[in-house]
Amino acid sequence: QQPLQGRVCMEIQAFADEGRTWTVTYVVFDPDSKDAVVIDPILDLDTTPWRTSTDSINQVIEFIEKKGLKVHWVMDTHVHADHITGAGELKRRLGAPMAIGAHICRVQEIFKQAFNLGDGFPTDGRQFDRLLNDGDTLQAGSLAFNVLHTPGHTPACCTFSIEDALFTGDVLFMPDIGVARCDFPDGSPKSLYNSVKNRLYEYPNSTRVFVGHDYPEQREFQYQTTIGQSKAFNCDLPNGISEEEFVAKIDKRDSTLPAPRLLFPSLQVNINAGELPKPENNEVAYLKVPLNFL
């Protein structure tokens, strides 16, 4: 698959959650038709009082309203393990349906067991409005996104391709940050190698890459690179590295990484399309934390 060329005058607005989740939310829109999508929104979670808020979503909605945009889809690149998705809240407030990769069903199966969610929790992805398969085209008015199944970080990761841009989620980061970890259940450095080397790196060098996170230490926060820059300088997966070398390198790196701080709150909510747990008879909702699961 190659980027679609010359279809629309596409613009991209990024919202960076620096200092907290280091996540980037994107609003992709056609300024002429006003058609738009939102990719990887977040619901804020303060773990000191364990309180959710919509500050990040409010910024996105303020921009959408200011531009007069019509949001056709809210899209998650995968089931995030480091922040709660804001897709459910955006659906409620904008009426826009939610889309995610079809392999979400496998992630639901894994974590239904981890959280002991019971027989009433479906694992067929019905919580989402559309499940995306590799090769699908997601139409959003004048915008058309190609869907690439790019597993490795999780079995359900997708990359969205439109015009000369790729939205890679956690699959491919800025060159000095590298690629995603692969030590979550059903993660696979071998699959990630194939997703990046044999799929994303097949796009033209000029293709823009918009990443899902950035973790800078001695530079400013960044979220945009190119396929050419990634192939030449990605610290984990430069163009010449073999699969065997890459797998050994990622396995060694991942063995030293701590679990994400918001792992269990994020997964419990995100496999349910951003729906928070229902309040119990005292009108308080509770999140489960499985002990010794990892």
CORKACOR-V17530 format. One record per residue. N is the residue number from 1. RES is the residue in one small letter. PHI is phi in whole degrees, -180 to 180 (none if undefined). PSI is psi as a letter, one per 30 degrees, with the letter a starting at -180 (999 if undefined). D_LAST is the distance of its C-alpha to the last C-alpha in Angstrom with 1 decimal. Layout:
# CORKACOR-V17530
{{N/RES/PHI/PSI/D_LAST} {N/RES/PHI/PSI/D_LAST}}
This chain:
# CORKACOR-V17530
{{1/q/none/k/36.7} {2/q/-120/l/38.5} {3/p/-60/k/38.6} {4/l/-71/k/41.2} {5/q/-112/k/44.2} {6/g/67/g/46.7} {7/r/-80/e/45.8} {8/v/-143/l/45.5} {9/c/-90/j/45.7} {10/m/-91/k/42.0} {11/e/-125/l/40.7} {12/i/-132/k/37.3} {13/q/-115/k/36.4} {14/a/-104/k/33.2} {15/f/-125/j/31.6} {16/a/-98/k/29.4} {17/d/-96/i/27.0} {18/e/-70/k/27.5} {19/g/84/f/25.9} {20/r/-117/d/23.4} {21/t/-100/f/21.2} {22/w/58/h/23.4} {23/t/-96/l/23.6} {24/v/-120/k/26.8} {25/t/-102/k/28.3} {26/y/-119/k/31.3} {27/v/-108/j/34.4} {28/v/-106/k/36.2} {29/f/-150/l/39.7} {30/d/-102/j/43.2} {31/p/-66/f/45.6} {32/d/-83/e/48.5} {33/s/-85/f/47.1} {34/k/72/g/44.6} {35/d/-72/k/42.0} {36/a/-155/l/38.4} {37/v/-135/l/34.7} {38/v/-118/k/31.8} {39/i/-116/k/28.7} {40/d/59/h/25.3} {41/p/-74/l/26.5} {42/i/-125/k/24.4} {43/l/-104/k/24.5} {44/d/-71/k/24.5} {45/l/-137/j/22.3} {46/d/-95/j/23.3} {47/t/-86/f/20.7} {48/t/-74/e/23.4} {49/p/-97/g/25.1} {50/w/51/i/22.4} {51/r/-132/k/25.1} {52/t/-89/l/25.2} {53/s/-151/l/28.2} {54/t/-119/h/29.8} {55/d/-58/e/31.3} {56/s/-66/e/29.9} {57/i/-65/e/30.9} {58/n/-60/e/34.3} {59/q/-63/e/34.9} {60/v/-64/e/34.3} {61/i/-66/e/36.5} {62/e/-60/e/39.2} {63/f/-66/e/39.4} {64/i/-60/e/39.5} {65/e/-69/e/42.3} {66/k/-63/e/44.2} {67/k/-85/f/44.3} {68/g/68/h/45.0} {69/l/-87/l/42.3} {70/k/-108/j/41.4} {71/v/-87/j/37.6} {72/h/-87/e/37.3} {73/w/-145/k/33.5} {74/v/-110/k/30.3} {75/m/-119/k/27.9} {76/d/-108/k/24.2} {77/t/-71/f/23.3} {78/h/-172/l/19.8} {79/v/-81/j/17.2} {80/h/-72/k/16.5} {81/a/-113/g/13.2} {82/d/-129/g/15.2} {83/h/-161/l/18.1} {84/i/-82/k/19.4} {85/t/-66/k/21.9} {86/g/-96/g/25.5} {87/a/-63/e/26.6} {88/g/-63/e/27.1} {89/e/-67/e/29.2} {90/l/-65/e/31.2} {91/k/-62/e/31.9} {92/r/-63/e/33.2} {93/r/-89/f/35.4} {94/l/-110/f/36.6} {95/g/76/g/36.6} {96/a/-87/k/34.9} {97/p/-71/l/32.8} {98/m/-108/k/29.2} {99/a/-131/k/28.2} {100/i/-155/l/24.9} {101/g/-63/k/24.1} {102/a/-64/f/24.5} {103/h/-76/g/21.2} {104/i/-52/f/19.6} {105/c/-61/e/20.0} {106/r/-66/e/17.3} {107/v/-65/e/14.8} {108/q/-62/e/16.2} {109/e/-60/e/15.8} {110/i/-63/e/12.0} {111/f/-90/f/11.4} {112/k/-61/e/14.4} {113/q/-69/e/12.6} {114/a/-61/e/9.5} {115/f/-97/g/12.3} {116/n/50/h/14.8} {117/l/-79/f/17.4} {118/g/86/l/20.0} {119/d/-66/f/22.6} {120/g/-78/f/24.2} {121/f/-93/j/21.6} {122/p/-76/k/22.9} {123/t/-120/h/20.9} {124/d/-109/g/24.0} {125/g/78/g/23.8} {126/r/-66/f/26.8} {127/q/-67/f/25.6} {128/f/-102/l/26.7} {129/d/-81/f/30.4} {130/r/-147/k/30.1} {131/l/-101/k/27.6} {132/l/-101/k/28.4} {133/n/-105/l/28.8} {134/d/-56/k/29.5} {135/g/92/f/33.2} {136/d/-66/l/33.7} {137/t/-115/k/35.9} {138/l/-102/j/35.1} {139/q/-92/k/38.4} {140/a/-135/i/38.8} {141/g/65/c/42.6} {142/s/-80/f/43.9} {143/l/-96/k/40.4} {144/a/-133/j/38.8} {145/f/-106/k/35.3} {146/n/-84/k/34.3} {147/v/-107/k/30.7} {148/l/-118/k/28.8} {149/h/-79/j/25.6} {150/t/-126/i/23.7} {151/p/-74/l/20.3} {152/g/141/e/17.9} {153/h/-66/e/15.9} {154/t/-134/l/15.1} {155/p/-72/f/17.2} {156/a/-112/g/19.2} {157/c/-66/k/20.5} {158/c/-126/l/24.3} {159/t/-113/k/26.9} {160/f/-106/k/30.0} {161/s/-115/k/33.3} {162/i/-149/k/36.6} {163/e/52/b/39.8} {164/d/-105/g/38.9} {165/a/-127/k/35.5} {166/l/-122/k/31.9} {167/f/-108/j/29.1} {168/t/-97/f/26.0} {169/g/58/b/23.2} {170/d/-99/g/20.4} {171/v/-68/e/21.6} {172/l/-134/k/24.3} {173/f/-104/a/24.8} {174/m/-60/l/27.9} {175/p/-55/e/29.0} {176/d/-81/f/28.2} {177/i/-97/e/24.6} {178/g/104/b/23.9} {179/v/-132/l/21.4} {180/a/-69/l/18.0} {181/r/-70/l/14.7} {182/c/-128/g/13.6} {183/d/-100/g/10.0} {184/f/-79/l/8.8} {185/p/-53/k/8.9} {186/d/67/g/12.6} {187/g/-74/l/13.2} {188/s/-158/j/16.0} {189/p/-63/f/18.1} {190/k/-65/e/20.9} {191/s/-66/e/21.0} {192/l/-65/e/21.0} {193/y/-57/e/23.8} {194/n/-65/e/25.8} {195/s/-61/e/25.2} {196/v/-84/e/26.6} {197/k/-66/e/29.0} {198/n/-99/f/30.5} {199/r/-125/d/30.5} {200/l/-67/e/30.4} {201/y/-73/f/32.4} {202/e/-83/f/35.0} {203/y/-75/l/36.1} {204/p/-57/k/39.1} {205/n/-57/f/38.5} {206/s/-79/f/39.9} {207/t/-60/k/37.2} {208/r/-77/k/35.6} {209/v/-118/k/31.8} {210/f/-110/j/30.3} {211/v/-90/l/26.7} {212/g/-87/f/24.1} {213/h/-145/l/23.2} {214/d/-144/k/24.8} {215/y/-129/i/23.7} {216/p/-73/k/27.1} {217/e/-115/e/27.8} {218/q/-128/h/31.5} {219/r/-151/l/32.8} {220/e/-76/l/33.1} {221/f/-61/k/30.6} {222/q/-134/l/31.2} {223/y/-142/g/30.1} {224/q/-129/k/32.6} {225/t/-138/a/33.2} {226/t/-135/l/34.7} {227/i/-63/e/33.9} {228/g/-61/e/36.5} {229/q/-65/e/34.9} {230/s/-66/e/31.5} {231/k/-61/e/32.9} {232/a/-82/e/34.8} {233/f/-127/f/32.6} {234/n/-60/k/28.9} {235/c/-69/f/27.3} {236/d/-99/e/24.6} {237/l/-136/i/26.5} {238/p/-70/l/30.3} {239/n/-58/f/32.5} {240/g/-91/f/33.3} {241/i/-75/k/29.9} {242/s/-82/l/29.2} {243/e/-60/e/26.2} {244/e/-62/e/25.6} {245/e/-63/e/25.8} {246/f/-65/e/23.6} {247/v/-60/e/20.7} {248/a/-63/e/21.0} {249/k/-65/e/21.2} {250/i/-71/e/18.2} {251/d/-59/e/16.0} {252/k/-66/e/17.3} {253/r/-63/e/17.0} {254/d/-66/f/13.4} {255/s/-67/f/12.4} {256/t/-103/f/13.9} {257/l/-87/k/12.6} {258/p/-74/l/10.9} {259/a/-67/k/8.8} {260/p/-58/k/11.7} {261/r/-60/e/13.4} {262/l/-105/g/13.9} {263/l/-54/e/10.7} {264/f/-73/e/10.6} {265/p/-60/e/14.4} {266/s/-64/e/15.0} {267/l/-64/e/13.2} {268/q/-62/e/14.6} {269/v/-84/e/18.0} {270/n/-71/e/18.1} {271/i/-71/f/17.6} {272/n/-109/h/20.5} {273/a/59/h/22.8} {274/g/81/g/22.6} {275/e/-83/k/23.7} {276/l/-69/l/22.6} {277/p/-57/k/22.0} {278/k/-70/k/25.5} {279/p/-61/k/27.0} {280/e/-88/a/27.3} {281/n/-68/f/30.8} {282/n/-99/g/30.9} {283/e/67/g/30.6} {284/v/-117/k/27.3} {285/a/-93/k/24.2} {286/y/-129/k/20.7} {287/l/-102/k/17.2} {288/k/-93/k/14.4} {289/v/-127/j/11.3} {290/p/-74/k/8.9} {291/l/-83/k/8.2} {292/n/59/g/5.7} {293/f/-77/e/3.8} {294/l/-83/999/0.0}}
